[in-house]
Amino acid sequence: MPEGYTVAVVGSGLVGERLVAELKRRAFPIKELHVLARSARRVVLAGETFEVGVAEPDAFEGVDYALFAGTEGEKGAAIQLAHEAISRGAIVIDNGSDFRLDPEVPLVVPEVNAEAVMSHKGIVANPNCSTIQLVVTLAPIAREYGLKKVVVSTYQAVSGAGREGVAALENGREDAFPKPIVGNAVPLIGSVDESGYTTEEKKMKEESRKILALPNLPIFPTAVRIPVHTGHCESVYIETEREATLPEVLEVLGIAPGISFSGDAAGFPTPLEAEGDSRVFVGRIRVEEDAIGYWCVSDNLLKGAATNAVQIIESLIGAPRGVPSVRV
């Protein structure tokens, strides 16, 4: 392995900052770290001052890995710059939604489908935050019992909408979400299409099917924004192909990679506990023959974005993916 890699982080928002922090926390072997954005400026990210460069084609000369922080809801920087970076020898990991459903681009959650990363052609897509925690919990159950149907309701933190979302909660701004978020719950994340699903809900359906390699799996999501800073929650109901018992499911989840489970089926993790931790927390587990219900929580800026992106690079270079989870 080389002594270190040259890494570019494209974007200096909430996810960009978490990417810088995760690279440091996981002791990723970095030779040079560049932060790029639409305009040059000086910023402090994860306690370190960076001279931000302009995200333009020549900025990717000599870069080994380019981490695009991604902008949900619009065409992200990767649309304009990913192929420029690839042509200069970089491998791109994109946190935006532009390439996730491209059949030529692997969509990877290392605990679930790490092998898919090796089929890349210069770019690997990082899934949506709510999708990541869902498939981390679905995968071990799918392996043991098979999946017939998934129904999921999300309770998503405002940080999923970036700094504007956080400002809406902290300052009472009313322009970041379709309706005021303070003291409220807004069951609309993205726009609604003719099927009645929002863009966030369609991401969960289509991305989960691709990652799990179950293209016909019925998935019925309802995505809701709630007045919490960080940490997405999900209430999940699964119908399985084979019957299960509660002790069996507790054992399966207790040893599953990337999951924090105390062993107490009645336990109830919350966003406050998950914030700053890179695992997916599971609790409130119920089993009735061929049906399983549970609650899961994860830091949407870490495992839902930055941690998963760094794990993808580690998978590419063969570095160990499992490090003790610590608060950052």
C-alpha positions in Angstrom: 0.0 0.0 0.0 1.3 3.5 -0.8 2.3 5.7 2.2 -0.7 7.8 1.6 -3.3 9.0 -0.9 -4.3 12.4 -2.3 -8.0 12.9 -1.5 -10.3 15.7 -2.6 -13.5 16.5 -0.7 -15.9 18.4 -2.9 -18.2 20.5 -0.8 -17.8 22.2 2.5 -21.3 21.9 4.0 -22.4 19.6 6.8 -21.5 16.4 4.8 -18.2 17.8 3.6 -17.2 18.6 7.1 -18.2 15.1 8.3 -16.1 13.6 5.4 -13.0 15.4 6.6 -13.7 14.4 10.2 -14.2 10.7 9.2 -11.1 10.5 7.2 -9.2 11.7 10.3 -11.1 9.6 12.8 -10.6 6.4 10.8 -6.9 7.2 10.3 -7.2 7.0 6.5 -3.7 7.2 5.0 -3.7 10.7 3.5 -0.8 12.2 1.7 -2.7 15.4 0.8 -6.2 16.5 1.5 -7.9 19.2 -0.7 -11.2 20.8 -0.1 -13.0 22.1 -3.2 -16.2 24.1 -3.6 -17.9 26.6 -6.0 -15.7 29.5 -4.8 -12.3 29.9 -3.1 -12.4 30.8 0.5 -11.0 29.8 3.9 -13.0 27.5 6.1 -12.6 25.5 9.3 -13.7 21.9 9.0 -13.4 19.4 11.8 -11.2 21.8 13.7 -8.7 22.3 10.8 -8.4 25.4 8.6 -8.5 24.8 4.9 -7.9 27.0 1.9 -10.8 25.9 -0.3 -10.0 25.6 -4.0 -12.4 26.1 -6.8 -14.0 22.8 -8.0 -12.9 22.8 -11.6 -11.4 20.1 -13.9 -7.7 20.9 -13.3 -8.2 20.7 -9.5 -8.4 16.9 -9.8 -4.9 16.5 -11.2 -3.0 14.0 -9.0 -6.1 13.1 -6.9 -6.5 9.5 -6.1 -10.0 9.6 -4.5 -12.6 12.4 -5.0 -15.4 12.5 -2.4 -18.3 14.5 -3.7 -20.4 15.6 -0.7 -23.5 15.7 -2.9 -26.5 18.1 -3.1 -29.8 16.4 -2.9 -32.7 17.7 -4.9 -30.7 19.2 -7.7 -28.0 18.2 -10.1 -24.9 17.9 -8.0 -21.3 18.9 -8.8 -20.5 15.3 -9.7 -22.6 15.7 -12.9 -20.3 18.4 -14.1 -17.0 17.1 -12.7 -17.0 13.4 -12.0 -15.8 12.4 -15.4 -13.2 15.2 -15.4 -11.8 13.7 -12.2 -12.0 10.1 -13.5 -10.1 11.2 -16.7 -7.3 12.5 -14.5 -7.0 9.2 -12.7 -9.2 9.7 -9.7 -11.9 7.3 -8.4 -15.1 9.2 -7.5 -17.3 8.4 -4.6 -20.5 10.5 -5.0 -22.9 11.2 -2.1 -25.4 12.8 -4.4 -28.4 11.1 -6.2 -27.3 11.6 -9.8 -25.6 8.2 -10.4 -27.2 5.9 -7.8 -29.6 4.1 -10.2 -27.2 4.0 -13.2 -26.8 0.3 -14.0 -23.1 1.0 -14.8 -22.4 2.5 -11.3 -22.2 0.3 -8.2 -24.4 1.5 -5.3 -22.6 0.3 -2.1 -23.1 -0.2 1.6 -20.0 -2.2 2.6 -21.8 -4.2 5.3 -24.3 -5.4 2.7 -22.7 -5.6 -0.8 -19.0 -4.7 -0.5 -18.2 -7.0 -3.4 -20.1 -4.6 -5.8 -17.5 -2.0 -5.4 -15.0 -3.9 -7.6 -17.2 -3.5 -10.6 -16.8 0.2 -10.7 -15.7 2.1 -13.8 -14.3 5.1 -12.0 -17.3 6.1 -9.9 -19.1 4.5 -6.9 -22.4 5.9 -5.6 -23.1 6.4 -1.9 -26.8 5.7 -1.2 -29.4 8.0 0.3 -29.0 8.4 4.1 -32.4 6.8 4.9 -31.7 3.9 2.5 -28.3 3.1 4.1 -29.6 2.4 7.6 -32.6 0.5 6.2 -30.5 -2.0 4.2 -28.0 -2.4 7.0 -30.8 -3.8 9.1 -32.7 -5.6 6.3 -29.7 -7.5 4.9 -29.1 -10.0 7.8 -32.8 -10.7 8.0 -33.0 -11.2 4.2 -30.1 -13.7 4.4 -31.7 -15.8 7.1 -35.4 -15.6 6.3 -35.9 -14.0 2.9 -38.0 -10.9 2.3 -41.6 -10.7 0.9 -42.5 -7.2 1.7 -41.1 -4.1 3.5 -43.1 -1.2 5.0 -41.1 1.6 6.5 -41.9 5.0 8.0 -39.1 7.4 8.5 -38.7 10.2 11.0 -35.8 12.3 9.5 -33.7 15.0 11.1 -33.5 18.5 9.7 -29.7 18.2 9.1 -30.6 15.9 6.1 -31.6 19.2 4.4 -28.2 20.7 5.1 -27.4 23.9 7.0 -30.6 25.6 5.8 -32.6 22.8 7.4 -30.8 23.2 10.7 -31.3 27.0 10.6 -35.0 26.4 10.0 -35.2 24.5 13.3 -32.9 26.8 15.3 -34.2 30.1 14.0 -37.8 29.3 13.1 -37.3 29.9 9.4 -40.3 28.7 7.4 -38.8 28.6 3.9 -36.6 25.4 4.2 -39.5 22.9 4.3 -43.1 22.8 2.8 -44.5 23.7 6.2 -43.0 25.0 9.4 -40.8 22.4 11.1 -40.7 23.7 14.7 -43.1 21.7 16.8 -44.3 19.9 13.7 -44.0 16.8 11.5 -43.9 17.2 7.7 -44.7 14.1 5.7 -43.2 15.5 2.5 -39.5 15.2 1.6 -39.0 16.2 -2.0 -41.6 16.5 -4.6 -44.6 14.1 -5.2 -45.0 12.3 -8.6 -48.1 10.9 -10.2 -47.7 7.6 -8.1 -48.1 9.6 -4.9 -44.6 8.9 -3.7 -42.1 11.6 -2.9 -38.6 11.7 -4.3 -37.2 10.6 -0.9 -39.6 7.6 -0.8 -38.7 6.6 -4.4 -35.0 6.7 -3.5 -35.6 4.3 -0.6 -37.6 1.9 -2.8 -35.3 1.8 -5.8 -32.0 2.1 -4.1 -32.8 -0.6 -1.5 -33.8 -3.0 -4.3 -30.5 -2.4 -6.2 -28.3 -2.8 -3.1 -30.1 -6.0 -1.9 -30.2 -7.4 -5.5 -34.0 -7.8 -5.1 -35.4 -5.8 -8.0 -39.0 -6.9 -7.4 -39.2 -6.5 -3.6 -42.3 -4.6 -2.6 -41.2 -1.6 -0.5 -43.7 0.9 0.9 -42.0 3.9 2.4 -43.4 7.1 4.0 -40.8 9.7 4.7 -41.4 12.4 7.4 -39.3 15.3 8.5 -39.3 16.0 12.3 -37.8 18.7 14.4 -34.6 16.9 15.4 -31.1 18.2 14.6 -29.4 14.9 13.7 -30.4 11.3 13.5 -32.9 9.6 11.3 -35.3 7.1 12.8 -37.3 4.4 11.0 -40.2 2.1 12.0 -39.8 -1.0 9.9 -42.3 -3.9 9.2 -41.2 -6.9 7.2 -42.9 -9.9 5.9 -40.5 -12.8 5.5 -40.5 -15.9 3.3 -39.7 -18.2 6.2 -41.0 -18.1 9.8 -38.8 -16.8 12.5 -38.9 -16.6 16.3 -37.9 -13.6 18.5 -34.8 -15.3 20.0 -33.6 -16.2 16.5 -34.0 -12.6 15.3 -32.3 -11.2 18.3 -29.3 -13.5 17.6 -29.2 -12.5 13.9 -29.3 -8.8 14.7 -26.9 -9.2 17.6 -24.1 -10.4 15.3 -24.9 -8.4 12.2 -22.1 -6.0 11.0 -22.7 -2.3 11.5 -25.5 -2.7 14.0 -25.6 -1.7 17.6 -28.1 -3.9 19.5 -28.1 -4.3 23.3 -29.9 -7.6 23.1 -33.0 -6.1 24.7 -35.9 -6.4 22.3 -37.8 -3.7 24.2 -34.9 -1.2 24.1 -35.5 2.0 22.3 -32.6 3.9 20.8 -33.1 7.6 20.1 -31.4 10.2 17.9 -29.6 11.7 20.9 -27.9 8.4 21.5 -27.1 7.8 17.8 -25.6 11.3 17.1 -21.9 11.1 16.7 -21.9 7.3 16.3 -21.3 5.5 13.1 -23.4 2.5 13.8 -27.1 1.7 13.1 -29.0 1.3 16.4 -31.9 -1.2 16.6 -34.6 -1.8 19.2 -38.4 -2.4 19.8 -38.1 -5.8 18.0 -41.3 -7.8 17.6 -41.8 -11.1 15.8 -45.0 -12.9 14.8 -44.3 -16.0 12.6 -43.5 -14.5 9.2 -43.6 -10.8 10.3 -40.9 -8.8 12.0 -41.1 -5.2 13.3 -38.4 -3.0 14.7 -37.1 0.5 15.2 -33.8 1.7 13.9 -31.8 5.0 14.4 -28.6 6.3 12.8 -26.6 9.5 12.5 -27.6 10.6 9.0 -24.4 12.6 8.5 -22.1 9.7 9.5 -23.3 6.3 8.5 -25.9 7.9 6.4 -23.2 9.8 4.4 -19.6 10.4 5.5 -18.8 7.1 7.2 -20.2 5.0 4.4 -18.3 7.0 1.8 -15.0 6.4 3.6 -15.8 2.7 4.1 -16.3 2.5 0.3 -12.7 3.8 -0.2 -11.4 1.4 2.4 -13.1 -1.4 0.5 -11.4 -0.3 -2.7 -7.9 -0.3 -1.2 -8.5 -3.4 1.0 -8.1 -1.5 4.3 -10.0 -2.9 7.3 -13.6 -1.5 7.5 -14.4 -2.3 11.1 -13.0 0.1 13.7 -14.4 0.8 17.1 -17.2 3.3 16.9 -16.5 6.5 18.8 -18.3 9.8 19.2 -16.9 12.6 17.1 
